[in-house]
Amino acid sequence: MLKIALPNKGRLSDEVRELFNDAGLEVKVRGERALTASLGGEFEAIFVRAQDIPEFVADGAAAAGVTGWDLVCESGRDLDLLMDLEFGRCRLVVAAREESGIQKLEDIQDGVRVASSFTRLTQEFFTKRGQKVTVVPVSGATEIAPHLGIADIIVDLTSTGSTLKMNGLREVGTIVQSSARLIARKDHTPEAAAKLEELRQALSSVLAARGKRYLMANVPRSVLPSVREVLPGLNGPTVVDVQGGDFVAVHAVVPAKSIYRTIAALKNLGCEGILVTRIERLMP
């Protein structure tokens, strides 16, 4: 079985396990502190720190892994990006104290000290901009660094920016847009590459189904053109004749967020027997 490196704790770990379970790759652990687990009998999971996953994959300890794109970029390892898992979204940003007078990146003067746990990305970013800064490595609580005089500005992760504002900091630039990604090492046998493609498709089918609903309705033939506008579906609605009647059965995949408006529009057109169900998997 191919080994897949997964985060061992935190919100990212919970979301990854939920995704694998929904894809039919149930994470079967022997106990709460287990370091390995079976993934539906097809793969074997190894649980490690999210920041170590790029190294594990690049060095061949795992065939693939799931971790944040920010951590992949910080590692500097040459890896294949198989897919964006679309959760765990955040940004690696440059931030300064509100009273610092720094409104934009161009206001940062040479010699400024920058506190960050992302030392590689931070140095590369300012070097490419031609700005000479001193990177101060920190392992946590980066927001406090400017208030303690450890650094003038910081580079840290944020999702909403609320924590930065709470600590009197202002965003002045973005270095990396991040989310959870499925990554793999470069050199795979054809058999391993085929298995990883199956994994990618399984996860992709679950993500494609999220936020979608399957809708069925009995539609008067006379209003079918109008219903086609209400239910565009993936490639247009599926229309099935209903024997011995003036109605046809229409099936379509629709966005969950607008389902209530869709149902109201169908009712106004005289549709009946409207049924909405969840979708577990959706293969484009």
VEXBANU-42417 format. One record per residue (C-alpha): residue number from 1; residue in three letters; x, y, z. Coordinates in steps of 0.1 Angstrom, whole numbers, plus 5000, padded with zeros to 4 digits. Example, Ala and Ser with C-alpha at 12.3 -4.5 7.8 and 13.67 -1.06 7.14 Angstrom:
# residues 2
{site 1, 'ala', {5123, 4955, 5078}} {site 2, 'ser', {5137, 4989, 5071}} 
This chain:
# residues 284
{site 1, 'met', {5000, 5000, 5000}} {site 2, 'leu', {5012, 5035, 4992}} {site 3, 'lys', {5019, 5057, 5022}} {site 4, 'ile', {5000, 5091, 5024}} {site 5, 'ala', {5013, 5117, 5049}} {site 6, 'leu', {4985, 5134, 5067}} {site 7, 'pro', {4985, 5162, 5094}} {site 8, 'asn', {4985, 5147, 5129}} {site 9, 'lys', {4964, 5173, 5146}} {site 10, 'gly', {4945, 5206, 5144}} {site 11, 'arg', {4916, 5218, 5122}} {site 12, 'leu', {4934, 5208, 5090}} {site 13, 'ser', {4937, 5172, 5103}} {site 14, 'asp', {4900, 5171, 5110}} {site 15, 'glu', {4890, 5184, 5076}} {site 16, 'val', {4914, 5160, 5058}} {site 17, 'arg', {4900, 5130, 5077}} {site 18, 'glu', {4864, 5140, 5069}} {site 19, 'leu', {4873, 5143, 5032}} {site 20, 'phe', {4890, 5109, 5030}} {site 21, 'asn', {4861, 5093, 5049}} {site 22, 'asp', {4836, 5109, 5024}} {site 23, 'ala', {4857, 5096, 4995}} {site 24, 'gly', {4853, 5060, 5008}} {site 25, 'leu', {4889, 5060, 5022}} {site 26, 'glu', {4879, 5056, 5058}} {site 27, 'val', {4907, 5065, 5083}} {site 28, 'lys', {4909, 5034, 5105}} {site 29, 'val', {4931, 5041, 5135}} {site 30, 'arg', {4940, 5016, 5163}} {site 31, 'gly', {4939, 5044, 5189}} {site 32, 'glu', {4940, 5081, 5195}} {site 33, 'arg', {4978, 5082, 5195}} {site 34, 'ala', {4984, 5058, 5166}} {site 35, 'leu', {5010, 5071, 5141}} {site 36, 'thr', {4996, 5051, 5112}} {site 37, 'ala', {4962, 5040, 5099}} {site 38, 'ser', {4946, 5021, 5070}} {site 39, 'leu', {4928, 5043, 5044}} {site 40, 'gly', {4900, 5021, 5032}} {site 41, 'gly', {4924, 4992, 5027}} {site 42, 'glu', {4938, 5010, 4996}} {site 43, 'phe', {4965, 5032, 5012}} {site 44, 'glu', {4983, 5036, 5045}} {site 45, 'ala', {4982, 5070, 5063}} {site 46, 'ile', {5011, 5082, 5084}} {site 47, 'phe', {5004, 5110, 5108}} {site 48, 'val', {5031, 5137, 5111}} {site 49, 'arg', {5033, 5175, 5117}} {site 50, 'ala', {5019, 5195, 5088}} {site 51, 'gln', {5052, 5214, 5084}} {site 52, 'asp', {5071, 5181, 5080}} {site 53, 'ile', {5049, 5166, 5053}} {site 54, 'pro', {5067, 5182, 5023}} {site 55, 'glu', {5100, 5167, 5036}} {site 56, 'phe', {5085, 5133, 5041}} {site 57, 'val', {5071, 5132, 5006}} {site 58, 'ala', {5101, 5147, 4989}} {site 59, 'asp', {5124, 5122, 5007}} {site 60, 'gly', {5103, 5092, 4997}} {site 61, 'ala', {5090, 5083, 5032}} {site 62, 'ala', {5055, 5088, 5017}} {site 63, 'ala', {5042, 5087, 4981}} {site 64, 'ala', {5020, 5117, 4986}} {site 65, 'gly', {5007, 5140, 5014}} {site 66, 'val', {4982, 5167, 5023}} {site 67, 'thr', {4994, 5199, 5038}} {site 68, 'gly', {4991, 5237, 5034}} {site 69, 'trp', {5006, 5253, 5003}} {site 70, 'asp', {5024, 5278, 5024}} {site 71, 'leu', {5043, 5250, 5040}} {site 72, 'val', {5051, 5234, 5007}} {site 73, 'cys', {5065, 5267, 4994}} {site 74, 'glu', {5085, 5273, 5026}} {site 75, 'ser', {5101, 5239, 5023}} {site 76, 'gly', {5115, 5247, 4988}} {site 77, 'arg', {5112, 5210, 4978}} {site 78, 'asp', {5104, 5201, 4942}} {site 79, 'leu', {5070, 5183, 4944}} {site 80, 'asp', {5041, 5176, 4922}} {site 81, 'leu', {5009, 5195, 4930}} {site 82, 'leu', {4981, 5170, 4924}} {site 83, 'met', {4951, 5191, 4934}} {site 84, 'asp', {4938, 5220, 4955}} {site 85, 'leu', {4915, 5206, 4983}} {site 86, 'glu', {4898, 5240, 4986}} {site 87, 'phe', {4898, 5242, 5024}} {site 88, 'gly', {4922, 5256, 5050}} {site 89, 'arg', {4924, 5289, 5030}} {site 90, 'cys', {4947, 5315, 5044}} {site 91, 'arg', {4972, 5341, 5033}} {site 92, 'leu', {5009, 5347, 5042}} {site 93, 'val', {5010, 5385, 5047}} {site 94, 'val', {5033, 5413, 5056}} {site 95, 'ala', {5020, 5434, 5085}} {site 96, 'ala', {5031, 5465, 5103}} {site 97, 'arg', {5020, 5483, 5134}} {site 98, 'glu', {4992, 5508, 5128}} {site 99, 'glu', {5014, 5537, 5141}} {site 100, 'ser', {5044, 5527, 5121}} {site 101, 'gly', {5035, 5549, 5091}} {site 102, 'ile', {5039, 5519, 5068}} {site 103, 'gln', {5009, 5519, 5045}} {site 104, 'lys', {5023, 5498, 5016}} {site 105, 'leu', {5053, 5476, 5008}} {site 106, 'glu', {5071, 5505, 4992}} {site 107, 'asp', {5072, 5522, 5026}} {site 108, 'ile', {5094, 5495, 5041}} {site 109, 'gln', {5130, 5509, 5044}} {site 110, 'asp', {5162, 5489, 5040}} {site 111, 'gly', {5175, 5474, 5073}} {site 112, 'val', {5140, 5467, 5087}} {site 113, 'arg', {5137, 5436, 5109}} {site 114, 'val', {5110, 5412, 5099}} {site 115, 'ala', {5098, 5385, 5124}} {site 116, 'ser', {5085, 5353, 5109}} {site 117, 'ser', {5085, 5315, 5111}} {site 118, 'phe', {5085, 5315, 5073}} {site 119, 'thr', {5121, 5326, 5070}} {site 120, 'arg', {5127, 5312, 5036}} {site 121, 'leu', {5097, 5327, 5019}} {site 122, 'thr', {5102, 5360, 5037}} {site 123, 'gln', {5138, 5364, 5026}} {site 124, 'glu', {5130, 5354, 4990}} {site 125, 'phe', {5101, 5378, 4988}} {site 126, 'phe', {5120, 5409, 4999}} {site 127, 'thr', {5151, 5399, 4979}} {site 128, 'lys', {5131, 5397, 4947}} {site 129, 'arg', {5117, 5432, 4955}} {site 130, 'gly', {5152, 5445, 4960}} {site 131, 'gln', {5145, 5454, 4997}} {site 132, 'lys', {5173, 5446, 5022}} {site 133, 'val', {5157, 5433, 5054}} {site 134, 'thr', {5169, 5413, 5084}} {site 135, 'val', {5147, 5382, 5090}} {site 136, 'val', {5142, 5374, 5127}} {site 137, 'pro', {5132, 5337, 5131}} {site 138, 'val', {5103, 5331, 5156}} {site 139, 'ser', {5084, 5299, 5163}} {site 140, 'gly', {5051, 5314, 5175}} {site 141, 'ala', {5031, 5344, 5186}} {site 142, 'thr', {5045, 5364, 5158}} {site 143, 'glu', {5020, 5393, 5163}} {site 144, 'ile', {5037, 5403, 5195}} {site 145, 'ala', {5072, 5408, 5180}} {site 146, 'pro', {5067, 5445, 5170}} {site 147, 'his', {5053, 5454, 5204}} {site 148, 'leu', {5083, 5438, 5221}} {site 149, 'gly', {5108, 5455, 5199}} {site 150, 'ile', {5120, 5422, 5184}} {site 151, 'ala', {5111, 5433, 5149}} {site 152, 'asp', {5096, 5462, 5130}} {site 153, 'ile', {5072, 5442, 5109}} {site 154, 'ile', {5060, 5406, 5107}} {site 155, 'val', {5052, 5380, 5081}} {site 156, 'asp', {5025, 5357, 5093}} {site 157, 'leu', {4994, 5336, 5083}} {site 158, 'thr', {4959, 5350, 5084}} {site 159, 'ser', {4925, 5340, 5072}} {site 160, 'thr', {4903, 5370, 5080}} {site 161, 'gly', {4928, 5395, 5093}} {site 162, 'ser', {4909, 5399, 5126}} {site 163, 'thr', {4938, 5387, 5148}} {site 164, 'leu', {4962, 5412, 5132}} {site 165, 'lys', {4938, 5440, 5138}} {site 166, 'met', {4932, 5429, 5173}} {site 167, 'asn', {4969, 5433, 5179}} {site 168, 'gly', {4972, 5467, 5163}} {site 169, 'leu', {4987, 5455, 5130}} {site 170, 'arg', {4979, 5465, 5094}} {site 171, 'glu', {4983, 5442, 5064}} {site 172, 'val', {5005, 5458, 5037}} {site 173, 'gly', {5011, 5430, 5013}} {site 174, 'thr', {5005, 5393, 5005}} {site 175, 'ile', {5032, 5368, 4998}} {site 176, 'val', {5013, 5336, 4993}} {site 177, 'gln', {4977, 5325, 4989}} {site 178, 'ser', {4974, 5292, 5006}} {site 179, 'ser', {4950, 5262, 5010}} {site 180, 'ala', {4953, 5225, 5017}} {site 181, 'arg', {4969, 5207, 4987}} {site 182, 'leu', {4975, 5171, 4977}} {site 183, 'ile', {5011, 5168, 4968}} {site 184, 'ala', {5033, 5139, 4956}} {site 185, 'arg', {5070, 5131, 4949}} {site 186, 'lys', {5082, 5134, 4914}} {site 187, 'asp', {5095, 5099, 4906}} {site 188, 'his', {5067, 5073, 4907}} {site 189, 'thr', {5064, 5040, 4890}} {site 190, 'pro', {5035, 5038, 4865}} {site 191, 'glu', {5016, 5016, 4890}} {site 192, 'ala', {5020, 5041, 4918}} {site 193, 'ala', {5011, 5070, 4895}} {site 194, 'ala', {4979, 5052, 4885}} {site 195, 'lys', {4970, 5046, 4922}} {site 196, 'leu', {4976, 5083, 4930}} {site 197, 'glu', {4954, 5093, 4901}} {site 198, 'glu', {4926, 5071, 4915}} {site 199, 'leu', {4931, 5089, 4948}} {site 200, 'arg', {4929, 5123, 4932}} {site 201, 'gln', {4897, 5114, 4913}} {site 202, 'ala', {4881, 5100, 4945}} {site 203, 'leu', {4888, 5132, 4965}} {site 204, 'ser', {4879, 5154, 4935}} {site 205, 'ser', {4845, 5137, 4932}} {site 206, 'val', {4837, 5145, 4968}} {site 207, 'leu', {4848, 5182, 4965}} {site 208, 'ala', {4828, 5185, 4933}} {site 209, 'ala', {4796, 5173, 4950}} {site 210, 'arg', {4799, 5197, 4980}} {site 211, 'gly', {4776, 5227, 4976}} {site 212, 'lys', {4755, 5209, 4950}} {site 213, 'arg', {4721, 5192, 4951}} {site 214, 'tyr', {4703, 5168, 4928}} {site 215, 'leu', {4668, 5181, 4919}} {site 216, 'met', {4640, 5162, 4903}} {site 217, 'ala', {4606, 5176, 4893}} {site 218, 'asn', {4576, 5169, 4872}} {site 219, 'val', {4573, 5197, 4846}} {site 220, 'pro', {4544, 5206, 4823}} {site 221, 'arg', {4556, 5202, 4787}} {site 222, 'ser', {4543, 5237, 4779}} {site 223, 'val', {4567, 5254, 4803}} {site 224, 'leu', {4598, 5232, 4795}} {site 225, 'pro', {4617, 5261, 4777}} {site 226, 'ser', {4613, 5283, 4808}} {site 227, 'val', {4624, 5255, 4831}} {site 228, 'arg', {4655, 5249, 4810}} {site 229, 'glu', {4665, 5285, 4820}} {site 230, 'val', {4659, 5278, 4857}} {site 231, 'leu', {4677, 5245, 4857}} {site 232, 'pro', {4708, 5248, 4835}} {site 233, 'gly', {4725, 5218, 4853}} {site 234, 'leu', {4760, 5207, 4844}} {site 235, 'asn', {4752, 5202, 4807}} {site 236, 'gly', {4716, 5212, 4808}} {site 237, 'pro', {4688, 5193, 4826}} {site 238, 'thr', {4679, 5157, 4818}} {site 239, 'val', {4644, 5154, 4805}} {site 240, 'val', {4625, 5121, 4806}} {site 241, 'asp', {4591, 5115, 4791}} {site 242, 'val', {4564, 5105, 4816}} {site 243, 'gln', {4540, 5080, 4799}} {site 244, 'gly', {4505, 5090, 4793}} {site 245, 'gly', {4506, 5126, 4806}} {site 246, 'asp', {4513, 5162, 4799}} {site 247, 'phe', {4543, 5162, 4822}} {site 248, 'val', {4580, 5153, 4818}} {site 249, 'ala', {4604, 5144, 4845}} {site 250, 'val', {4634, 5168, 4847}} {site 251, 'his', {4666, 5160, 4866}} {site 252, 'ala', {4694, 5185, 4873}} {site 253, 'val', {4724, 5193, 4895}} {site 254, 'val', {4719, 5227, 4911}} {site 255, 'pro', {4738, 5249, 4936}} {site 256, 'ala', {4727, 5243, 4972}} {site 257, 'lys', {4730, 5280, 4981}} {site 258, 'ser', {4702, 5290, 4956}} {site 259, 'ile', {4680, 5259, 4960}} {site 260, 'tyr', {4652, 5278, 4977}} {site 261, 'arg', {4649, 5303, 4949}} {site 262, 'thr', {4651, 5275, 4923}} {site 263, 'ile', {4622, 5256, 4940}} {site 264, 'ala', {4601, 5288, 4942}} {site 265, 'ala', {4607, 5295, 4904}} {site 266, 'leu', {4597, 5259, 4896}} {site 267, 'lys', {4565, 5261, 4916}} {site 268, 'asn', {4556, 5294, 4899}} {site 269, 'leu', {4559, 5276, 4866}} {site 270, 'gly', {4535, 5249, 4877}} {site 271, 'cys', {4560, 5221, 4884}} {site 272, 'glu', {4550, 5193, 4908}} {site 273, 'gly', {4566, 5165, 4928}} {site 274, 'ile', {4598, 5184, 4934}} {site 275, 'leu', {4625, 5163, 4951}} {site 276, 'val', {4659, 5175, 4963}} {site 277, 'thr', {4687, 5152, 4976}} {site 278, 'arg', {4723, 5155, 4986}} {site 279, 'ile', {4751, 5143, 4963}} {site 280, 'glu', {4779, 5122, 4978}} {site 281, 'arg', {4801, 5120, 4947}} {site 282, 'leu', {4802, 5138, 4914}} {site 283, 'met', {4825, 5128, 4886}} {site 284, 'pro', {4826, 5157, 4860}} 
